[in-house]
Amino acid sequence: MTNGIDTGNSSSAFYAGVQGYNQGVEQVKQAAVDLSSANNPNRENPININQSAVELISGNLQAEASANVIKTADGMLGTIIDTFA
């Protein structure tokens, strides 16, 4: 706590946003790989194209939402720094 303001919430929000963004990106990557190899006859497990498309979209939305969390946490931290600088 600095000068009566808990700065831990903004940093934990920032790290949660980064983690969520990374998870969303990985989900998008995996869905893209699945979709690109869906017609491969040598693939062991068949791909559900609909499920992969949903995973692609939801991963993209997760990355976008997490990017907004990062922006908000960054803005909060900037405001705290400006207030006490």
Secondary structure, DSSP 8 states (H G I E B T S, - for coil): -BTTB-THHHHHHHHHHHHHHHHHHHHHHHHHHHHHTTT-TT-SS---HHHHHHHHHHHHHHHHHHHHHHHHHHHHHHHHHHHH-
